[in-house]
Amino acid sequence: MILTPAPDGPLEGIRVIDLTTRLGAYTGRLLSDLGAEVIRVEPREGAPERNNAPRMEDGISFSFAFTEAGKQSLIADSSDADYAVQLEHLLDTAQMLLTSEGPALLRARDLHPEDVTDRHPGLVHVSISPFGLTGQYADRPASDLTLLAAGGLLGLAGDPDREPLRAWGNQTSVIAGVHAAAAALIALLSLESTGRGQFVDLSVQEAVAHSLENAVQYLDLEGVVRKRVGAGPAEAGTGLFQCADGWVYLVGGLGGRPLAWESIIEWLTAQGVNEARTLDADKWQERTWRRSLEGSTAFRQIFEKFARTRTKQELYESGQGRGISIAPVAMPEDLINDPQLVARDFFRTIDVGGNPLRFPGPPYRFANAYVGPRSGPPALGSATESLADVDAAADLGYERTPA
C-alpha cells in the first residue's frame, strides 16, 4: 500500500527555497519531511542530479528520488536577465534559503548570506559549504572523498595495511544535511520568537569531524589517535564474529577494559563452552593482553566455537537478555523485515513515477504529527502549480512545464 499521509507537520506554513547542489540537497528533504514547502529552483534542463546513476527504467535517478522526495520544482534559469529580480521576489515569500557553495561563488551570484539577510531581514539563510564561509580553505573545491579526508573520517575506514576506504554513496552530504537541518530548526525557533532572520554557516568538514565516533574522546582522554583497524578487532571481545547465518558484532571490551565480561563468561559456560572458564584468568583484566593479537585470537576461537552453531537473531536475543552489547549484522532484507523497524513504521512506501519504492523514514518522530516523505521527487517545474497566486508567479517569469 502506498502511503497517503496527512498534510500537516511541525513546519507546516514554512516555505524553503532550495538552491543547493548535491552537497546540500538532503537538508531540504529533511525539512520537507517535517511539513515545510520546499521549492527546488532548477535551470530549464533540470538539476544535474536528476541524471545521477543508478536510475530506474524510466530514467528517474534513485539518489535524486531520495533527496528530493516531497519537494517541488521551479524553473528559474540563472541565464535569464531578470533572474535576480525573480529570485528576490521569491525570497520575499519564504522563511528560509538553502545554498551549498563557497563564499566566492555566492558573492558572484549576489547570494552571500551577509548580503541576503541584509536584504531580507526576516529570512533564515542556511549556507552549507565544504569548508565554511571563512578561512584559507573557504573557496577550495571539494568532493565527497576530499571532505571525508579533511574531516578525518577517511582515516578510520579500511584495513590498516592498505589505503583508506571511502564508504559508498555521498556520505558527507548526508552528514551535512542532518547537521544543517538541526541548525535550521534552531534558527527557525529564533525567527518565530524574535522576528529576525539570520544566517547559519555550516562547514561540511566540521560536520564530518563531529561524526568521528569516539575518536576525539580517545585523543582527549587517552592521548591516542585512532587509526584504521579494518574488520579485525582492536581488542579481545570486540569486533565481528561469524555465526551460523552471518555475522554479529560484539562489544566485550572498550579502551582496554572488559565490558560485561563476567556475563559473557557465564553465558558461554551455561551453553557448554568449557573453554570459557579460561577467560576468568587475571590476564584478561590487563589492557596490554586484551589489546594483543594473541589475546584477540584466543577470544575469537572460544566465542566463534559457540557462535557458529547459532543464528545471529538467537545470539542477539540471548546476549542482550544478559546485558551484553551484541547486535546482528543486518543485510538489506533483514532491515526491511526487522520487527522493531516494522512496528515503528520506519520504511515508507512512496509513489515514484508510478513505481512504489520503499524509503527510509526520517531520523525523528513527533507526537500527533506526521513526519516523513509526502510524495516522490517533483516533476520539473511543478512548483508553479502550487504557488498561492499562479498568475503572480507567471508575472515573475517562472515557467510551467507543458503537460
LOLOLUM-893841 format. One line per 2 residues: number of its first residue (from 1); their letters; for each residue z, y, x of C-alpha. Coordinates in steps of 0.2 Angstrom, whole numbers. Layout:
residues N
NUM = a = Z Y X ~ ...
***
This chain:
residues 403
1 = mi = 0 0 0 ~ -5 17 7
3 = lt = 10 30 7 ~ 8 44 -5
5 = pa = 24 55 0 ~ 31 69 -10
7 = pd = 26 86 -3 ~ 42 94 1
9 = gp = 50 93 18 ~ 63 103 28
11 = le = 49 115 34 ~ 41 117 18
13 = gi = 33 135 17 ~ 31 137 36
15 = rv = 14 140 42 ~ 10 135 60
17 = id = -6 140 69 ~ -11 126 82
19 = lt = -22 132 96 ~ -16 118 108
21 = tr = -26 107 119 ~ -21 88 120
23 = lg = -6 93 130 ~ 2 101 115
25 = ay = -5 93 100 ~ 10 81 97
27 = tg = 21 96 94 ~ 11 101 79
29 = rl = 11 84 72 ~ 30 83 73
31 = ls = 31 100 64 ~ 19 94 51
33 = dl = 29 78 48 ~ 43 90 43
35 = ga = 33 98 30 ~ 25 113 39
37 = ev = 7 118 35 ~ 0 116 52
39 = ir = -18 123 54 ~ -28 117 69
41 = ve = -40 130 75 ~ -56 122 81
43 = pr = -73 128 88 ~ -89 124 77
45 = eg = -92 107 86 ~ -74 102 83
47 = ap = -60 100 96 ~ -65 89 111
49 = er = -50 77 107 ~ -60 71 92
51 = nn = -71 61 104 ~ -57 53 114
53 = ap = -58 34 116 ~ -54 22 109
55 = rm = -62 26 92 ~ -64 17 76
57 = ed = -81 10 70 ~ -84 26 60
59 = gi = -81 36 76 ~ -63 43 72
61 = sf = -53 44 88 ~ -36 34 87
63 = sf = -27 46 98 ~ -34 61 88
65 = af = -29 52 72 ~ -11 50 78
67 = te = -8 68 85 ~ -17 77 71
69 = ag = -11 67 56 ~ -5 79 42
71 = kq = -14 94 49 ~ -28 105 43
73 = sl = -43 111 52 ~ -50 129 53
75 = ia = -66 133 61 ~ -64 150 71
77 = ds = -76 150 86 ~ -70 160 101
79 = sd = -88 164 105 ~ -89 175 89
81 = ad = -87 194 92 ~ -75 195 78
83 = ya = -64 180 83 ~ -50 191 90
85 = vq = -49 200 73 ~ -50 184 63
87 = le = -36 176 74 ~ -24 192 72
89 = hl = -26 191 53 ~ -22 173 53
91 = ld = -7 175 64 ~ -1 188 51
93 = ta = 1 174 38 ~ 10 162 50
95 = qm = 28 160 56 ~ 23 150 72
97 = ll = 9 149 85 ~ 7 134 97
99 = ts = -3 136 113 ~ -4 125 128
101 = eg = -12 134 143 ~ -6 143 158
103 = pa = -2 162 159 ~ -19 167 166
105 = ll = -29 159 153 ~ -18 165 139
107 = ra = -19 183 146 ~ -38 181 147
109 = rd = -38 177 128 ~ -25 190 124
111 = lh = -13 177 119 ~ 1 178 132
113 = pe = 17 176 122 ~ 24 193 128
115 = dv = 9 201 120 ~ 8 191 105
117 = td = 26 193 100 ~ 24 211 103
119 = rh = 10 212 90 ~ 18 200 78
121 = pg = 37 203 80 ~ 41 190 66
123 = lv = 31 176 75 ~ 38 162 85
125 = hv = 26 158 99 ~ 29 141 107
127 = si = 20 141 124 ~ 18 124 131
129 = sp = 11 124 149 ~ 10 112 164
131 = fg = 22 122 174 ~ 29 136 163
133 = lt = 24 154 162 ~ 31 160 179
135 = gq = 32 154 197 ~ 20 149 210
137 = ya = 13 134 201 ~ 11 143 184
139 = dr = -8 143 184 ~ -11 127 194
141 = pa = -22 114 185 ~ -13 98 180
143 = sd = -17 81 172 ~ -5 68 164
145 = lt = -5 59 181 ~ 0 75 191
147 = ll = 13 80 179 ~ 21 63 179
149 = aa = 22 65 198 ~ 28 83 198
151 = gg = 41 79 185 ~ 47 64 195
153 = ll = 44 50 183 ~ 30 43 193
155 = gl = 42 40 207 ~ 51 27 196
157 = ag = 37 17 190 ~ 29 2 198
159 = dp = 33 -10 212 ~ 42 -4 227
161 = dr = 30 -10 240 ~ 14 -3 230
163 = ep = 8 13 224 ~ 16 22 209
165 = lr = 11 16 192 ~ 6 28 178
167 = aw = 11 22 161 ~ -3 20 148
169 = gn = -8 35 137 ~ -4 53 139
171 = qt = 15 51 140 ~ 18 69 147
173 = sv = 10 76 131 ~ 22 66 120
175 = ia = 37 71 131 ~ 32 89 130
177 = gv = 29 88 111 ~ 47 81 107
179 = ha = 55 95 118 ~ 44 109 111
181 = aa = 47 103 93 ~ 66 104 96
183 = aa = 65 121 104 ~ 53 127 90
185 = li = 66 122 77 ~ 80 132 86
187 = al = 68 147 86 ~ 64 145 68
189 = ls = 83 144 64 ~ 85 161 73
191 = le = 70 168 64 ~ 77 163 47
193 = st = 94 172 52 ~ 88 187 61
195 = gr = 70 190 55 ~ 65 192 73
197 = gq = 52 181 82 ~ 52 175 100
199 = fv = 43 165 112 ~ 48 148 119
201 = dl = 42 144 137 ~ 41 125 138
203 = sv = 36 118 155 ~ 30 101 154
205 = qe = 36 97 172 ~ 54 102 167
207 = av = 52 91 151 ~ 47 76 161
209 = ah = 61 80 174 ~ 73 79 159
211 = sl = 67 62 154 ~ 71 53 170
213 = en = 84 41 163 ~ 99 42 174
215 = av = 90 47 190 ~ 98 64 190
217 = qy = 116 57 187 ~ 113 44 202
219 = ld = 109 59 213 ~ 123 70 207
221 = le = 137 57 206 ~ 132 45 220
223 = gv = 120 54 231 ~ 107 40 228
225 = vr = 89 44 225 ~ 82 31 213
227 = kr = 66 23 218 ~ 54 11 211
229 = vg = 61 -7 208 ~ 46 -14 198
231 = ag = 51 -29 186 ~ 64 -35 199
233 = pa = 82 -32 197 ~ 91 -18 205
235 = ea = 107 -29 205 ~ 114 -45 198
237 = gt = 114 -47 180 ~ 102 -33 176
239 = gl = 83 -35 173 ~ 70 -45 164
241 = fq = 74 -63 161 ~ 62 -77 155
243 = ca = 67 -86 139 ~ 59 -99 128
245 = dg = 46 -87 119 ~ 45 -72 131
247 = wv = 57 -61 139 ~ 74 -52 137
249 = yl = 82 -38 146 ~ 100 -40 151
251 = vg = 111 -26 157 ~ 125 -36 166
253 = gl = 128 -23 179 ~ 126 -4 182
255 = gg = 129 6 198 ~ 135 -10 207
257 = rp = 149 -13 194 ~ 149 -28 182
259 = la = 147 -24 163 ~ 154 -37 151
261 = we = 155 -49 165 ~ 169 -60 158
263 = si = 159 -60 141 ~ 144 -66 150
265 = ie = 153 -80 159 ~ 162 -86 143
267 = wl = 145 -85 134 ~ 136 -96 146
269 = ta = 151 -108 149 ~ 153 -111 130
271 = qg = 135 -116 130 ~ 137 -129 143
273 = vn = 131 -120 158 ~ 143 -126 171
275 = ea = 137 -116 185 ~ 143 -100 176
277 = rt = 160 -104 182 ~ 154 -98 199
279 = ld = 151 -81 193 ~ 170 -79 192
281 = ad = 172 -78 211 ~ 178 -62 219
283 = kw = 162 -58 227 ~ 154 -54 210
285 = qe = 165 -39 209 ~ 159 -32 225
287 = rt = 145 -19 225 ~ 136 -25 240
289 = wr = 135 -43 235 ~ 129 -38 217
291 = rs = 115 -27 224 ~ 109 -40 237
293 = le = 94 -51 234 ~ 104 -66 237
295 = gs = 116 -61 223 ~ 102 -56 211
297 = ta = 93 -73 214 ~ 109 -83 211
299 = fr = 112 -75 195 ~ 94 -77 189
301 = qi = 94 -95 192 ~ 110 -98 182
303 = fe = 105 -87 167 ~ 87 -92 166
305 = kf = 93 -111 165 ~ 102 -106 149
307 = ar = 89 -93 143 ~ 73 -104 144
309 = tr = 80 -116 131 ~ 82 -102 118
311 = tk = 72 -89 109 ~ 73 -70 113
313 = qe = 80 -67 95 ~ 93 -81 97
315 = ly = 99 -73 114 ~ 99 -56 106
317 = es = 109 -60 91 ~ 121 -71 101
319 = gq = 123 -59 116 ~ 125 -44 105
321 = gr = 138 -53 95 ~ 149 -54 111
323 = gi = 147 -36 115 ~ 134 -40 129
325 = si = 120 -27 131 ~ 104 -38 129
327 = ap = 88 -35 120 ~ 72 -44 117
329 = va = 56 -38 125 ~ 45 -35 109
331 = mp = 27 -37 108 ~ 17 -26 95
333 = ed = 18 -39 81 ~ 37 -41 84
335 = li = 39 -22 82 ~ 29 -21 66
337 = nd = 39 -35 58 ~ 56 -31 65
339 = pq = 69 -32 51 ~ 78 -16 56
341 = lv = 62 -5 58 ~ 55 -13 41
343 = ar = 72 -9 32 ~ 71 9 39
345 = df = 53 11 34 ~ 48 16 51
347 = fr = 30 12 51 ~ 20 22 38
349 = ti = 3 17 32 ~ -9 32 31
351 = dv = -27 33 25 ~ -39 37 40
353 = gg = -57 39 34 ~ -54 26 21
355 = np = -45 14 33 ~ -27 10 31
357 = lr = -18 12 48 ~ 0 10 52
359 = fp = 8 25 61 ~ 24 25 70
361 = gp = 36 36 60 ~ 45 52 66
363 = py = 59 52 78 ~ 71 59 65
365 = rf = 77 56 47 ~ 83 69 34
367 = an = 94 65 18 ~ 85 69 2
369 = ay = 68 74 10 ~ 53 65 15
371 = vg = 48 67 34 ~ 33 59 41
373 = pr = 14 60 41 ~ 7 65 24
375 = sg = -11 62 27 ~ -24 56 41
377 = pp = -32 68 53 ~ -41 83 45
379 = al = -60 84 42 ~ -67 98 52
381 = gs = -65 115 43 ~ -53 108 29
383 = at = -40 122 30 ~ -51 135 21
385 = es = -49 125 5 ~ -30 126 6
387 = la = -28 144 11 ~ -19 154 -3
389 = dv = -34 165 -5 ~ -50 157 -1
391 = da = -60 172 -4 ~ -49 182 8
393 = aa = -52 168 21 ~ -71 169 19
395 = dl = -70 188 22 ~ -61 185 38
397 = gy = -76 175 44 ~ -69 157 43
399 = er = -81 144 39 ~ -81 130 26
401 = tp = -88 113 31 ~ -103 109 19
403 = a = -99 95 8
***
